[in-house]
Amino acid sequence: MRILVLGRTGYLGAHVADRLRALPGARVFDGGRSPEAAYGIDLAADRPERLAGVLAAAAPDAVVNCAGATGGDAVTLAEVNARGPAVLCAALREAAPKARLVHLGSAAEYGPGEPGAPVTESSATRPVGPYGATKLAGTVAVAASGLDGVVLRVGNPVGPGAPPSGLPGRIAALLREAGPDPEAVLRLGDLSAHRDFVDVRDVAHAVALAVTAPAPLPPVLNIGSGRAVPVRELVRLLAGRAGFRGRIEEEAAGSSRSAQVSWQCSDITAAAEALGWRPLHGLGDALAALWAATAPGGTRTP
């Protein structure tokens, strides 16, 4: 099986590519802007006809799109998260219409949740900012493409290799910097929001199952832990893992998104039914792997 992975150099993409390479008989190729990529692809800039030529040369049996922008201005987010999947779908229809497309979406597409009520794939989508809105546009492009495609709506990924641009990676970096100093103070924003944290290794496993599933899949599947966890608990657990002896202070002003989306949790029943998938790593396991990976000489996938 020939599998083309877009966005392999990113956090999710690196784990996904590693997992796919372990599949029997799989040949995994990288597509991206890096000079090392086997196929030069820029979803934010390529025209559909140019991308179709690249895809024809790659001749994939499956394409996994992990490419996406989590930060930047609205234009950047739209180019990568909305235009990118639309162009990819147009090119696949031309060059490889029978290839399976697995696209990584985001639980941010749902927007604010109701405490105690995990969202299903049929729940209303009400994203509160450009990131969620552009990811939703990408999901719509895939779902309406007519291709053999599925969108995996991923919760908040956590685990080894988490980047400092996200909360778990940033907290881990701050704890490494603080060390065991009892006078150290971590000044953070409001940590009262609840999020569905899912181990990045479980996300990679879900992708592998989606790539190899023999039958067509539902257009959207939630990939999360199925549990809403206070962000404060994540910070507490990671601080305990680090042996942090200082103080954690929550400032009144946190991120605007946390203020607008105070509770999120995904119902993962459909993924269990369609893929036979369930999360294998709890939050404690994910944080232990994250912390180990931040040590000098640590590895992304222990």
N, C-alpha and C positions, 0 to 999 in steps of 0.2 A: 504494500500500500504506500503510495506517494502522498505525503502530507506536507503542505506548505503552511508555515507559521508566520504570520505577520505580527510585528511587535515583539520579537523574541528577546530583544535587549531590555525590555521593561521588567518590572517586578513579577507580574503574573506570567508574562510571556516566557521568561526564563524557566520558571517552574513547569509550565505547560510543555515546553519543548523537551525538557529532561524526561518528563513522564511519558511523552509520546515516543521518544527514542527507545524506551524500554519495551514497547509493544512488539511482539513477535512479527517479523517480516516488515516492519515499518521503516520507511526511508523518509527522514524529516529534513526539510529544506527551509532555510531562512529567507524571508522576503522583507526588505526594508531599505532604509537610506544608508546604512553602514556599508563602507567599501568591502567589508568581509561577507556581506549577505550574498547568498547564492543567486538571488534574483533582486535586481534593483527596483524597489517599489516605494512610491511616496503617495499615500492615499490623499494627502492634503493638496497635492499639486497635479498628479497624473491625470491626463485625459482618459476617458473610458477606452478609446481605441488603442492608445499606447499600452495601457494596462492589459487589455485583451491579448496583445501580442506577447507580453511577458507571461501571462497565464497559459497561453497556448504552448509556449516553450517549456513551461514547468510541467504541464500535463498532470495536474494533481487529481488524486481521487478524493481528497478532502482539503479544505482550506480552513484554518483556524485564525480568526481575527482577534488578536490581543492588543492591537494598536489602539491607542486612545490618549486623550489629554485630560488630566485631572485639574490642571491649573492654567492660568493665563487669562487673557481677555476673551471677550465673547466671540470675537472673530476667529481666534485660534481654536477655541473649543468647537465652534461650528465647522471649521475646515476639517478637523480631524474626526470628531465624533459624529457629525451629521453628514457632511459631504463624503467623507471617506467610505462609510459603508454603502452609500448609494452608488458611488462610482465602482466599488468592488462588485456589487451585485450586477450592475450593467455589464461589466467586463466578463463576469462569470457566465452570464446568459449567452454571451457571444462566443467565448473561448472554451468553457468547460461546464456546460449546462447540467451535466449529471454529477458533478462533484458535490459532496456534502459541505455545507458552510456552517461552521460553528462560530458564532459571534458572541463576544463577551459584553453584556450590558451591565447595568448597575441598578441596585435597589433604590438609588436616588431618583430614579424615574417615577417612583410611586409618590414621593413627597411625604408630607406628615402622616403618621399612622395614628390609629386610635389605641391607647394603652389597653393591653390585654387582648387585642384582636390582630393576630398575624395576617399579613396581606397575602392573598392568593393571586395567581396570574391573571384572573379576571377582575381584580380590584381596580378601582379608578386610578389613573395616573395623573398626579398633580404636582409635578416638580416645581420647586420654589426658586430655582436659579438657573443660570445658563448651563452649568454642568449637567444637571439632571435633564433639562430640556433638550440639550443637544444629544445626550445619550438616548433619550426617548425617540428623537428623530431618526437616529441610527437603527433602533429596534424596528420602527415602522418601515423603514426602507427594506430591511431583511424580511420581515413578515409579509410584505406586499410584493416581494420579488418574484414569486413563483418558483423559486429554487428549492432544493432539498436542504432547507436551512433551519437552524434553531438558535434562539438567543438564550444564553444562560445569564439570568439577572443575578449578579453576584452581590452579596452583602458587603460588609466591611472586612476586607481581607487582612489577616494578621498572620505572623509566623516568620520563619527565617528569611532574612534579606529585606524586611520591610523598610522602605525608604524613609528618610527623615522628613520628606514632604507630607507624610501622613502622621496621624497622632501616635500610633504605637511605635513607629520608628523614631519619631522625634523624642518621645519620652525615654526610650531606651538610650538614645544618644545623650540626653541630659543626665540620666542616671550614671552612665559611664563616666561622664565628665565630673560629676559630683563625687563619685567614689564613696568611701565610708565616712567622710567628714560629717560629724554630728552637727556642725554649724551650717551645713549647706541648706539652701532654701530653693525649692522649685516653685516658681510663680507661674501658675497656669490659669487658663480661663475657666469658666463655669463647666464643671464636670458632671452635671446632673442629667444630661441627655442619656437616653437608652439607645443602644445600637445592637445589631445582629452581627457579631464578629464570627467570621468563618476562616478556618485555617487555609492558608494558600495551597497547601498540599492536597487538601480535600477539593479545592477548586480544580486543580490540575487533574485529579482523579475523575471528576465529573466531566471534564473536557474529553479525556481519553474514552470514557464510556459513550459520550455523545458522538465522537468520531466513528466508533466501531459498532454502534447500534445497528442491527440489521434492518429495522423497519423505520419508516418516516417518523419523525418526532413531532410533538406539539410545537407550535411556533415559539413559545416562551416557557422557560422553566426557571423557577427560583432556586438559587444555590446559596444556602446560608446555614446557620446552625439551628434555626428554628427557635432561637431563644434571645430575648432582649436583655442585654446586660448594661447596667449603668457604666458609663465611661469611667466614673470614679472607681468602680470595682476593678476595671482593667488596670488603671494606674496603681491602685493599691497592691494588686497581685504582682505587677511587674516590679514595683518598688521592693516588695518582700523578696522576690527572686534575686534582686540586685543586692540585698542586704543594706538598703538605704537607711541611714540613721538620722537624716535631717528632717526638715519640715516641708510639707506640701501646702501651699497657699493658693486658694482659688480667688482670682480677681473677679470683680463684678462683671466685667465685659469679656465675654467669650466670642467665638466665631458667630457670625450672623446666621449661618446655616444651622448651627446647634440651637440657636434661639428660635428659629422658625420650624425646625424639625426636632422635636424633643423626644420622640419615640418612634423607633422603626423595628420591625420584626417580620421575617418572611415565613410563610407557610411552605414547607418543603415536601409536602405529600406528593405532589405531581412528579417531582424528580425521582422519588423513590419508586413510583409506579412505572414511569417511562424508562428509567435507566437502571433501576436496581441500586441506586446510589443513596448513601447516607453519610454524614460526616463521621470520620473515624477519630478525629483529634478534638479533644476538649480545649477550652480556652487556656487552662493551665499548661497543657502540653504545648500549645502554640506559643505561649509567652516564654516557656522554658527554651524552646528552639530559637526563638527570636533573640533572647538574651545570650545564649551560647554563640550564636552567629556574630554577635557584635564584639566578642572577645578578640584580642589580637590573634590573628591566625585562624579565626573562626570561619566556618564554611556556611554557605547559604542553606544547604540541605543536609543537616546532620544525620 
